[in-house]
Amino acid sequence: MPTKFAFLSPVCFLSITNGVRAFHSPLPIFSIVIIFLVVCIWFLKFLDLNKKIYIHSIKSSMPIVAYFSICVMGIGATARSLAQSSAVTIWDVFAMSFIGVSADRFAYIPFFFYSVVFFGLVYLIQLLFLSNEIEQLGYYKIIRFKSLRKWFWSWMTKLMAISGYFLFILIILSLALAVCFGANVGFSLTLLPNPLHEVIYHFLVNGFLQVIFYISLVFIFSWINKESIYGVVLTSILMLLMLPGINSKGIIPVGLNSIIYLEDDSPYYLTLILVAANVISYSITVDEHFSLQ
């Protein structure tokens, strides 16, 4: 942690020496620790002696915690490396964190981080929601809604909202970490030639369309095969399509929300491709033959 944010480190409260360096006095250390212990003792009367509930809750939330921890680590590593330059702004940290890859501009670290952030989100949605919705509740809910289309939109609207919130959280998280590591606070980009509003538009709009397309594809393959494992296989195939030289024309709607694509293409052109891809996937979903699978 930077020196001015050293008080956020747990080490300050486990070592008097580190605590004095952060607070310049031992009194805040003892005060905070005592208050924390009093609050913990006060919460004891609200705890259920049956620990299985808490264990189950912790286990179910572990994938989400692990996923967000990796996201924070990746953005933090980018912020730390870029903040060494005095000209770098917080928006540079945001843009370079999600720079991604293209067929002509490929690097392993952006490729793996893109896979973790976006394909990881799709995997979490499949693991925590889609697998149960398709394999366990699908037919019952279709009977209740009397239409596959109504059932599809009953949960797709929720996933669309989650995807939108997720993208906003990523922006706020990257800007906050950039500030913590000392990047300049300004509304400009120094590492990319594109205007800031184009980068934000591309990340939010095209990122939203790209995630929704991934979710739609996973749903289609999982519904046809009635097993969620096919969604994982599909995700692996999509990752392969991002390797260098495969999508040189930028027509395949995979990885198009990478910010690096703004080097060669207009964000609005990419929007048209992603909208067309989502329209095609939705037309497959509402097709009568597909609904009878």
LINSULUR-V422748 format. One record per residue. N is the residue number from 1. SS is DSSP state (A for helix, B for strand, O for the rest). Layout:
N & SS
N & SS
This chain:
1 & O
2 & O
3 & A
4 & A
5 & A
6 & A
7 & A
8 & A
9 & O
10 & A
11 & A
12 & A
13 & A
14 & O
15 & O
16 & A
17 & A
18 & A
19 & A
20 & A
21 & A
22 & A
23 & A
24 & O
25 & O
26 & O
27 & A
28 & A
29 & A
30 & A
31 & A
32 & A
33 & A
34 & A
35 & A
36 & A
37 & A
38 & A
39 & A
40 & A
41 & A
42 & A
43 & A
44 & A
45 & A
46 & A
47 & O
48 & O
49 & O
50 & O
51 & O
52 & A
53 & A
54 & A
55 & A
56 & A
57 & A
58 & A
59 & A
60 & A
61 & A
62 & A
63 & A
64 & A
65 & A
66 & A
67 & A
68 & A
69 & A
70 & A
71 & A
72 & A
73 & A
74 & A
75 & A
76 & A
77 & A
78 & A
79 & A
80 & A
81 & A
82 & A
83 & O
84 & O
85 & O
86 & O
87 & O
88 & O
89 & B
90 & A
91 & A
92 & A
93 & A
94 & A
95 & A
96 & A
97 & A
98 & O
99 & O
100 & O
101 & O
102 & O
103 & O
104 & O
105 & O
106 & O
107 & O
108 & A
109 & A
110 & A
111 & A
112 & A
113 & A
114 & A
115 & A
116 & A
117 & A
118 & A
119 & A
120 & A
121 & A
122 & A
123 & A
124 & A
125 & A
126 & A
127 & A
128 & A
129 & A
130 & A
131 & A
132 & A
133 & A
134 & A
135 & A
136 & O
137 & O
138 & A
139 & A
140 & A
141 & A
142 & A
143 & A
144 & A
145 & A
146 & O
147 & O
148 & A
149 & A
150 & A
151 & A
152 & A
153 & A
154 & A
155 & A
156 & A
157 & A
158 & A
159 & A
160 & A
161 & A
162 & A
163 & A
164 & A
165 & A
166 & A
167 & A
168 & A
169 & A
170 & A
171 & A
172 & A
173 & A
174 & A
175 & A
176 & A
177 & A
178 & A
179 & A
180 & A
181 & O
182 & O
183 & O
184 & B
185 & O
186 & O
187 & O
188 & O
189 & O
190 & O
191 & O
192 & O
193 & O
194 & O
195 & O
196 & A
197 & A
198 & A
199 & A
200 & A
201 & A
202 & A
203 & A
204 & A
205 & A
206 & A
207 & A
208 & A
209 & A
210 & A
211 & A
212 & A
213 & A
214 & A
215 & A
216 & A
217 & A
218 & A
219 & A
220 & A
221 & A
222 & A
223 & A
224 & A
225 & A
226 & O
227 & O
228 & O
229 & A
230 & A
231 & A
232 & A
233 & A
234 & A
235 & A
236 & A
237 & A
238 & A
239 & A
240 & A
241 & O
242 & O
243 & O
244 & O
245 & O
246 & O
247 & O
248 & O
249 & O
250 & O
251 & O
252 & O
253 & O
254 & O
255 & O
256 & O
257 & O
258 & O
259 & A
260 & A
261 & A
262 & A
263 & A
264 & O
265 & O
266 & O
267 & A
268 & A
269 & A
270 & A
271 & A
272 & A
273 & A
274 & A
275 & A
276 & A
277 & A
278 & A
279 & A
280 & A
281 & A
282 & A
283 & A
284 & A
285 & A
286 & O
287 & O
288 & A
289 & A
290 & A
291 & A
292 & O
293 & O
